[in-house]
Amino acid sequence: MGLPCDWQISKQKVAQRGRYLLETGQWSDCKFIVGQEPQQQILEGHKLFLAMSSPVFEAMFYGSMAEKTDPIPIRDVQPEAFKTLLEYIYTDKVDLGSFELACELCYCAKKYMLPFLVEECTKFLWSDLSPNKACRAYEFAKLFEEPVLMEKCLSIICTKTNEILNEPSWDEVEVGTIVTIFDQDELQIDSELELFAAIERWAKAECVRKSMNPSDPKALRSVTGNALTKIRFLTLTPQQFADGPGRSLLFSETEAFYILMNISSKQASNDMPEGFSTNPIARKKPRHTQGGLNIGMPQFKVPKSLEFASLLSANTWQNYPSLSYASTSLNYPPCMMGSEPDRLDSSWRYPELRDTAKNPSWEGASSSPALIESSFRDGHKSYCLRSMTQQTDCLNCGVLDCSVTFSVDKNICVIGVQVPTQVACEGNPLPRSADGTYTEILYAHLLDSESSRLTYTHFTTKAKIGTLVEISFNRPVFIQKNKVYRVGVVFNKPGWYPMGECVQRMTCDSVLFSFGVGNNANCVRDGLIRSIVFTYHPSESHETK
């Protein structure tokens, strides 16, 4: 049975006609293969509808790098979220039926630059926040750099801490979230025993997830990171510690003894174990909200990378909603996103540099954020190109991920990476143009030692085979010397890539890079990350040792 004739007559509004086209697929001129097997689905669309709603779709269909693959693979989005995205584009309506869908759709809306849909998603997440969802929502907000949502989640976490610690969902939170919670000065707990019981329970669950023995003290301690050191054991009585934490497998006998001695006497002959909190002051309980206003709410320790953006949320956010959409799949700086450039100084783009107490070697460089930004812009861009000792080729059948840890002996600023493009190989399934180019689709991110994401980018470009392509992160990131970081890249185009073992120590412009720090040394796949692109402040060479 064919489609009805003159169907337009019965549709009064554009949204009704758009829904009809979406549901029937009439006149569709593009297809997407969305998700991963076995949930993968093929969805149809109309290039004009999509392009007039999203600059990403416009570039995809009508730009100089127009996508010619059919169907177009969208592997990093779930089909249900992409369907909801299409419904919003075609009808201006969105039905957010669940917390999970709102999170997934918010990511999708950011990827395709639909800021008003991002706003709808975050509003839904705010309204649906509860103790059993607050930690997951915080992790989502941190991952996708939504500082306003981060603060709201932390508000709930701090005012309902005792409920959150007893939720079954607590066992599944990330260790970085636990550290953030334990780092707060105000929590709704009766004593630090509640925090200790929570981290002990979480550690056992994490060991099971990682196929480790939850009865092994070393395994338990290895998964907790530095969360245990954030607990203020000196606020406990000797009996509280001896009857509870002192018997735990999380401590060695020596550590338990030294902590107990310091609890019992201020003049203990032995110091607290290295790294453990020496704070003897009990946390305050936050006062509850009254009349919709936050009365006496705690001052949250928001991660430095989002601190300035959080400050904007109180006033500028409402006037310039595009600021909340700073991280996009296209590498536009915030001042190009519909905001006023004069309202945004470089401390927003390079927030790490504002904390001169944390980064003393940069303090004398400039007291002006504008001059700091200028030092980046005018500074010499360096490429730490890793020498490859042995090369082999790898076939990417769908999604190929790689990562490498590194540390440096000087403070630098990382601005991107270089990765190899595909190589000519018989049987390569990727169709190429006559000039030997193809469309490369990449994702890259930079993590700190706690696996917290510092920056990332979605990157699409026309690439020539057998060359290197430079990926620029959304913003430069300050890297401290002698600390471990991890850079990761995901390749999304099927084809053959050159990789192999690389030299683990390289010196570039007087900066010594050590790669493979930790447990991934000599990994062949990390050879896909060929170069770290960086700059460093001229005053670095005069740093006081």
Legacy VTK file of the C-alpha trace (Angstrom):
# vtk DataFile Version 3.0
C-alpha trace
ASCII
DATASET POLYDATA
POINTS 545 float
0.000 0.000 0.000
1.471 3.329 -1.089
1.620 6.573 0.854
-1.534 8.739 0.759
-1.806 11.515 -1.807
-2.205 15.149 -0.765
-1.180 14.317 2.805
0.014 17.909 3.293
-3.566 19.201 3.327
-4.323 17.566 6.677
-1.153 18.880 8.375
-1.732 22.354 9.779
1.748 23.026 11.240
5.312 22.560 10.039
5.987 20.284 13.020
3.165 17.972 11.905
4.533 17.806 8.376
8.033 17.221 9.730
6.816 14.339 11.886
5.107 12.773 8.875
8.308 12.885 6.836
10.318 11.464 9.723
7.907 8.611 10.407
7.290 7.637 6.766
10.744 8.326 5.358
9.224 9.983 2.312
11.816 11.871 0.219
14.612 10.819 2.613
18.037 11.272 1.071
20.439 10.020 3.754
20.779 7.055 6.074
22.577 6.495 9.363
23.695 3.221 10.883
23.495 4.001 14.591
24.906 2.227 17.640
26.827 -0.972 18.111
25.818 -4.550 17.446
23.484 -6.147 18.356
21.403 -2.988 19.003
22.506 -1.292 15.761
19.738 0.319 13.685
19.479 2.053 10.307
17.622 5.392 10.454
16.607 7.638 7.561
16.755 11.417 7.369
16.524 14.469 5.144
19.718 16.423 4.608
17.989 19.813 4.423
16.087 19.290 7.684
19.228 18.191 9.464
21.503 20.872 8.019
19.173 23.751 8.886
19.207 22.606 12.529
22.847 21.721 13.079
26.118 23.213 11.747
27.685 19.772 12.153
25.129 18.213 9.802
25.559 21.189 7.465
29.301 20.488 7.260
28.608 16.786 6.906
26.276 17.180 3.906
27.110 20.497 2.234
30.594 21.436 3.427
33.919 21.024 1.691
34.336 17.689 3.479
30.863 16.376 2.705
30.291 12.798 3.830
29.872 10.350 0.948
29.552 7.137 2.977
26.084 5.559 2.872
24.832 4.701 5.396
26.751 7.092 7.634
28.077 5.271 10.733
27.201 6.829 14.120
28.767 4.374 16.555
29.093 6.492 19.686
25.341 7.169 20.120
22.562 4.771 21.109
19.711 4.390 18.559
17.056 5.565 21.039
18.938 8.808 21.686
19.507 9.463 17.977
15.798 8.850 17.270
14.914 11.386 19.961
17.409 13.839 18.448
15.735 13.462 15.044
12.307 13.937 16.597
13.453 17.211 18.144
14.930 18.415 14.842
11.784 17.593 12.879
9.106 18.602 15.409
10.715 20.948 17.999
9.460 18.554 20.680
11.362 16.163 22.895
10.106 13.461 25.260
12.721 12.731 27.906
11.321 9.614 29.490
14.271 8.649 31.666
17.404 9.907 33.340
19.534 7.613 31.162
17.984 8.914 27.933
18.513 12.515 29.022
22.224 11.847 29.633
22.688 10.102 26.298
20.696 12.741 24.413
22.634 15.574 26.048
25.857 14.063 24.718
24.273 13.678 21.291
23.006 17.275 21.306
26.465 18.541 22.213
28.059 16.506 19.461
25.753 17.985 16.812
25.686 21.492 18.320
22.061 21.854 19.371
22.421 24.119 22.443
18.696 24.509 23.092
18.303 20.736 23.250
21.289 20.594 25.627
19.419 23.083 27.809
16.278 20.922 27.762
18.293 17.871 28.777
20.074 19.604 31.636
16.778 21.034 32.925
15.330 17.523 32.972
18.395 16.184 34.779
18.099 18.926 37.394
14.429 18.161 37.978
15.016 14.411 38.170
17.976 14.505 40.557
17.680 12.311 43.636
20.217 10.721 46.010
20.386 7.511 43.969
21.183 9.481 40.785
23.276 12.369 42.105
26.681 10.685 41.729
25.948 9.427 38.221
24.688 12.858 37.238
27.825 14.460 38.689
30.025 12.124 36.647
28.020 12.913 33.522
28.295 16.654 34.166
32.034 16.377 34.754
32.579 14.279 31.638
30.736 16.733 29.388
31.834 19.897 31.198
28.487 21.106 32.537
29.610 23.088 35.627
26.130 24.286 36.644
24.852 20.708 36.777
28.028 19.692 38.623
27.313 22.212 41.362
23.710 21.122 41.711
24.771 17.484 41.994
27.376 18.357 44.616
24.732 20.295 46.515
22.565 17.168 46.748
25.562 14.967 47.557
26.641 17.238 50.422
23.174 17.717 51.915
22.116 14.059 51.586
25.472 12.347 52.025
24.288 9.695 54.481
21.529 8.607 52.075
23.864 8.507 49.090
26.487 6.425 50.901
23.857 3.774 51.641
22.400 3.649 48.129
23.118 0.464 46.119
24.263 2.772 43.290
27.165 3.917 45.490
29.046 0.708 44.654
29.228 1.780 40.985
30.543 5.350 41.261
33.980 6.317 39.948
36.874 6.634 42.364
37.401 10.229 41.216
33.873 11.064 42.392
34.579 9.511 45.779
37.719 11.637 46.143
35.740 14.777 45.302
33.073 13.932 47.901
35.600 13.073 50.605
37.388 16.358 49.859
34.391 18.490 50.869
34.440 20.444 54.154
30.694 20.055 54.705
28.885 16.720 54.482
25.705 15.347 56.002
27.342 12.619 58.105
27.547 11.871 61.821
31.203 10.820 61.736
34.038 9.801 59.432
33.122 6.174 60.152
30.374 6.512 57.546
32.892 7.550 54.895
35.206 4.700 55.813
32.424 2.112 55.670
31.414 3.488 52.271
34.904 3.290 50.738
35.437 -0.197 52.184
32.198 -1.429 50.660
32.996 0.238 47.350
36.511 -1.223 47.255
35.169 -4.778 47.642
32.665 -4.205 44.820
35.387 -2.717 42.611
37.639 -5.727 43.199
34.844 -8.040 42.098
34.307 -5.936 38.952
38.003 -6.196 38.132
38.164 -9.938 38.866
40.408 -9.314 41.878
40.194 -11.003 45.269
38.156 -8.721 47.612
39.851 -10.424 50.573
43.329 -9.452 49.388
44.548 -6.323 51.255
46.790 -5.230 48.369
43.948 -5.557 45.864
41.574 -3.577 48.076
44.077 -0.805 48.627
45.071 -0.615 44.950
41.567 0.309 43.759
40.918 3.106 46.267
43.355 5.622 44.803
43.890 8.388 47.349
40.288 8.370 48.616
41.313 6.736 51.909
43.735 9.564 52.672
40.902 12.111 52.519
39.159 10.631 55.586
39.747 12.638 58.762
40.624 9.793 61.131
41.901 12.240 63.768
38.282 13.266 64.462
37.508 9.745 65.756
37.984 8.444 69.281
40.569 5.711 69.874
37.800 3.195 70.498
35.929 4.170 67.317
39.039 3.622 65.233
40.149 0.450 67.016
36.717 -1.190 66.761
36.177 -0.188 63.113
38.804 1.023 60.620
41.693 -0.370 62.675
40.500 -3.911 61.950
40.090 -3.342 58.218
42.143 -5.012 55.508
42.567 -1.579 53.930
45.327 -0.776 56.431
48.636 -2.421 57.113
49.327 -3.120 60.781
51.897 -0.327 60.844
49.494 2.212 59.352
46.716 1.262 61.787
49.115 1.558 64.729
50.437 4.978 63.721
46.941 6.351 63.092
45.729 5.040 66.451
48.748 6.580 68.215
48.037 9.976 66.614
44.370 9.776 67.583
45.279 8.914 71.167
47.925 11.597 71.680
48.724 14.925 70.075
52.333 14.370 71.081
52.626 10.991 69.365
56.223 10.117 68.550
55.275 8.829 65.095
53.668 10.977 62.389
50.571 9.970 60.481
51.291 7.594 57.564
52.407 9.477 54.483
49.589 11.192 52.619
46.906 10.659 55.271
44.854 13.606 56.480
46.150 15.423 59.550
42.992 17.527 59.831
41.546 17.147 63.372
38.452 19.263 62.677
35.155 17.448 62.143
33.224 18.350 59.014
30.277 20.692 59.352
26.788 19.655 58.430
25.316 21.832 55.658
22.140 23.674 56.485
19.106 22.698 54.434
17.327 24.837 51.877
14.558 27.177 52.952
11.977 28.661 50.635
13.864 27.478 47.572
17.037 29.351 48.546
20.270 27.714 49.602
20.907 28.799 53.181
24.436 28.214 54.392
25.295 25.817 51.595
28.874 24.483 51.521
31.541 25.988 49.334
32.160 23.144 46.918
35.653 22.368 45.724
34.942 22.289 42.021
37.840 20.920 39.923
40.164 23.686 38.749
39.420 22.987 35.100
35.807 24.108 35.659
36.205 26.683 38.415
35.898 29.842 36.324
33.048 28.411 34.250
31.201 27.688 37.498
31.554 31.305 38.549
29.966 32.368 35.288
26.879 30.316 36.021
25.512 32.843 38.508
25.055 35.672 36.017
26.666 35.434 32.583
25.197 31.969 32.009
21.636 33.253 31.727
22.595 36.117 29.443
24.896 34.032 27.250
23.497 30.490 27.097
25.973 29.542 24.387
28.728 29.668 27.014
27.375 26.490 28.558
28.130 24.804 25.268
31.850 25.431 25.237
32.882 21.879 24.363
31.615 20.917 20.939
32.426 18.502 18.198
33.865 21.427 16.238
36.894 23.183 17.638
35.439 26.676 17.996
36.793 28.731 20.912
34.076 30.031 23.281
34.331 33.582 21.944
33.084 32.318 18.553
30.020 30.604 19.977
27.668 33.576 19.922
29.030 35.202 23.086
30.833 38.495 23.486
34.624 38.015 23.279
35.296 40.859 25.687
33.313 39.094 28.393
35.626 36.074 28.308
39.270 36.466 29.258
41.840 33.774 28.696
41.437 32.445 32.232
38.232 30.793 31.019
40.037 29.053 28.183
43.148 28.177 30.200
41.839 27.849 33.771
44.820 25.846 35.025
47.032 28.915 34.712
44.988 30.936 37.193
46.156 28.858 40.132
49.650 30.231 40.585
49.892 28.701 44.051
49.544 25.291 42.421
51.760 26.231 39.495
54.403 28.554 41.007
56.730 28.356 38.053
54.178 30.280 35.986
53.537 32.968 38.557
56.177 35.360 37.362
55.262 34.980 33.724
52.451 37.490 33.785
49.816 38.845 36.098
47.556 39.421 33.099
45.502 36.544 31.641
45.671 38.279 28.281
49.477 38.171 28.358
49.423 34.515 29.389
47.190 33.765 26.409
49.521 35.760 24.190
52.471 33.699 25.400
50.650 30.584 24.208
49.650 32.077 20.895
53.054 33.560 20.159
55.067 30.783 21.752
56.961 28.221 19.727
54.879 25.152 18.915
56.910 22.000 19.448
56.353 18.435 18.281
57.716 15.573 20.356
57.789 13.044 17.497
58.355 9.537 18.798
60.875 7.401 16.933
59.435 4.040 15.909
61.753 1.059 16.363
59.569 -1.547 14.670
56.525 -0.958 12.475
53.574 -3.154 11.654
50.157 -2.460 10.144
46.826 -2.933 11.911
43.378 -3.299 10.340
40.663 -1.193 11.950
37.368 -2.983 11.324
35.248 -0.387 13.095
36.568 1.390 16.188
40.291 1.334 17.053
41.374 2.872 20.345
44.851 3.535 21.690
46.409 5.421 24.578
49.775 6.115 26.132
50.848 7.515 29.485
53.556 10.138 29.684
55.345 12.514 32.029
57.669 15.466 31.433
60.530 17.031 33.354
59.265 20.591 32.819
55.914 22.321 33.052
54.448 22.543 29.568
51.150 23.206 27.843
49.781 20.397 25.652
47.710 21.625 22.726
47.236 18.461 20.673
48.657 15.237 19.257
49.680 13.828 15.896
48.507 10.428 14.666
49.192 8.538 11.426
46.670 8.396 8.627
45.795 5.173 6.847
48.320 3.442 4.638
47.823 2.055 1.134
47.135 -1.638 1.527
45.611 -4.205 -0.777
42.035 -4.949 0.190
41.531 -1.710 2.126
37.719 -1.434 2.379
37.631 2.368 2.486
36.799 4.036 -0.859
39.178 6.880 -1.650
39.037 9.890 -3.921
41.234 10.183 -6.997
43.733 12.399 -5.149
44.342 9.753 -2.475
42.391 11.440 0.330
39.646 10.178 2.605
37.567 11.555 5.482
39.192 10.763 8.819
37.016 10.766 11.959
38.840 10.864 15.284
38.170 11.374 18.969
40.961 12.331 21.371
41.181 13.155 25.049
43.709 13.933 27.765
43.356 12.450 31.258
45.129 13.084 34.546
46.460 10.387 36.875
42.980 9.946 38.415
41.498 9.307 34.944
39.637 12.623 35.081
39.275 14.126 31.619
41.102 17.442 31.204
40.163 18.124 27.586
38.945 16.331 24.487
37.882 16.868 20.886
35.896 15.284 18.090
37.923 15.786 14.927
36.993 15.341 11.262
39.263 16.201 8.342
40.238 15.280 4.801
43.403 13.240 5.182
46.056 12.023 2.762
47.172 8.440 3.065
50.600 7.769 4.559
50.980 11.067 6.422
50.460 12.467 9.913
47.404 14.458 10.942
47.467 16.972 13.787
44.569 16.946 16.259
44.042 20.099 18.319
42.308 19.762 21.681
39.382 22.006 22.561
41.719 24.022 24.773
45.369 23.954 25.863
46.038 22.080 29.111
48.741 22.914 31.625
50.877 19.836 32.364
52.876 19.705 35.576
56.326 18.185 35.560
56.861 14.707 37.025
53.142 13.914 37.026
51.601 11.141 34.948
49.010 11.899 32.260
47.340 9.740 29.629
46.435 10.742 26.080
43.996 8.585 24.137
42.735 8.533 20.545
39.874 6.620 18.938
39.924 5.962 15.167
36.457 5.602 13.626
37.283 4.830 9.984
37.787 1.243 8.747
41.184 0.725 7.145
44.850 -0.081 7.760
46.965 2.019 10.130
50.725 1.874 10.787
51.737 1.235 14.369
54.566 -0.327 16.320
56.913 0.028 19.258
58.228 3.526 19.882
61.160 4.869 21.858
59.998 5.441 25.435
62.157 8.503 26.228
62.445 11.493 23.903
63.873 14.987 24.358
62.280 17.811 22.399
63.256 21.478 22.789
64.956 20.685 26.131
61.832 18.938 27.493
62.290 15.250 28.377
59.232 13.083 27.672
58.904 9.646 29.298
56.260 7.495 27.582
54.639 4.292 28.782
54.881 5.373 32.424
53.145 2.729 34.513
51.793 -0.524 33.154
51.543 0.097 29.403
55.232 0.397 28.577
56.344 -1.161 25.283
52.758 -1.450 24.057
52.668 -1.737 20.273
49.321 -0.007 19.877
50.441 3.144 21.688
52.640 3.745 18.622
49.505 5.117 16.951
50.083 8.248 19.032
53.139 9.526 17.206
53.621 13.015 18.578
52.674 15.310 21.462
52.135 18.908 20.310
53.013 21.400 23.032
54.392 24.760 24.015
55.835 26.059 27.238
56.245 29.449 28.810
59.614 31.180 28.267
60.011 31.631 32.033
60.024 27.842 32.451
63.725 27.741 31.622
64.351 30.034 34.619
62.348 27.966 37.080
63.811 27.776 40.543
64.875 24.242 41.311
LINES 1 546
545 0 1 2 3 4 5 6 7 8 9 10 11 12 13 14 15 16 17 18 19 20 21 22 23 24 25 26 27 28 29 30 31 32 33 34 35 36 37 38 39 40 41 42 43 44 45 46 47 48 49 50 51 52 53 54 55 56 57 58 59 60 61 62 63 64 65 66 67 68 69 70 71 72 73 74 75 76 77 78 79 80 81 82 83 84 85 86 87 88 89 90 91 92 93 94 95 96 97 98 99 100 101 102 103 104 105 106 107 108 109 110 111 112 113 114 115 116 117 118 119 120 121 122 123 124 125 126 127 128 129 130 131 132 133 134 135 136 137 138 139 140 141 142 143 144 145 146 147 148 149 150 151 152 153 154 155 156 157 158 159 160 161 162 163 164 165 166 167 168 169 170 171 172 173 174 175 176 177 178 179 180 181 182 183 184 185 186 187 188 189 190 191 192 193 194 195 196 197 198 199 200 201 202 203 204 205 206 207 208 209 210 211 212 213 214 215 216 217 218 219 220 221 222 223 224 225 226 227 228 229 230 231 232 233 234 235 236 237 238 239 240 241 242 243 244 245 246 247 248 249 250 251 252 253 254 255 256 257 258 259 260 261 262 263 264 265 266 267 268 269 270 271 272 273 274 275 276 277 278 279 280 281 282 283 284 285 286 287 288 289 290 291 292 293 294 295 296 297 298 299 300 301 302 303 304 305 306 307 308 309 310 311 312 313 314 315 316 317 318 319 320 321 322 323 324 325 326 327 328 329 330 331 332 333 334 335 336 337 338 339 340 341 342 343 344 345 346 347 348 349 350 351 352 353 354 355 356 357 358 359 360 361 362 363 364 365 366 367 368 369 370 371 372 373 374 375 376 377 378 379 380 381 382 383 384 385 386 387 388 389 390 391 392 393 394 395 396 397 398 399 400 401 402 403 404 405 406 407 408 409 410 411 412 413 414 415 416 417 418 419 420 421 422 423 424 425 426 427 428 429 430 431 432 433 434 435 436 437 438 439 440 441 442 443 444 445 446 447 448 449 450 451 452 453 454 455 456 457 458 459 460 461 462 463 464 465 466 467 468 469 470 471 472 473 474 475 476 477 478 479 480 481 482 483 484 485 486 487 488 489 490 491 492 493 494 495 496 497 498 499 500 501 502 503 504 505 506 507 508 509 510 511 512 513 514 515 516 517 518 519 520 521 522 523 524 525 526 527 528 529 530 531 532 533 534 535 536 537 538 539 540 541 542 543 544
